[in-house]
Amino acid sequence: MTTKASLYLYISWILTSVSFLGSICLGEFLENYPCMLCWAQRLCLFPLAAGLGLIYAKQDFKAIYYFIPFSIVGLILSLYHVALQEIPSLDPTLVCGMGPSCLYKPDIGLGKITMPMLSLFSFFITTVILSHVKKITKIVHAITP
């Protein structure tokens, strides 16, 4: 069972690493500067990318408990960000403050898919995978003496 958990953890690490690199590339190289909510999502994503790589390398599944909150908070922030962009009646002025608007939808070459939607997808999949790995490893630890 730990090989299954290890595979899921590897997939989660690859997903967060690709999200991390995509965030950096779109923000810095294509000059789509992030708004305040994007920065908050990055604050949740960057430790995930680094931490899940370390957890995978050491195969220390107990450390997952420290990274699940990052994934859940990132999921909530990205869900709120998508709601701000898609529901016109929501007012972003309390959250966005100065800097780029949270309503701005730069063209990233994916049609109507925006960066917060990609972030939502990434955090959702990561949260599901980490929860599943936590469940698998809890079962394994309960079985083994």
Protein Blocks (a to p, Z undefined) as FASTA:
>chain_A
ZZmmmmmmmmmmmmmmmmmmmmmmmmmmnopacdfklmmmmmmmmmmmmmmmmmmmnopa
klmmmmmmmmmmmmmmmmmmmmmmmmmkbcfklmnmgajdfkbccdehnajacfklmmmm
mmmmmmmmmmmmmmmmmmmmmmpZZ
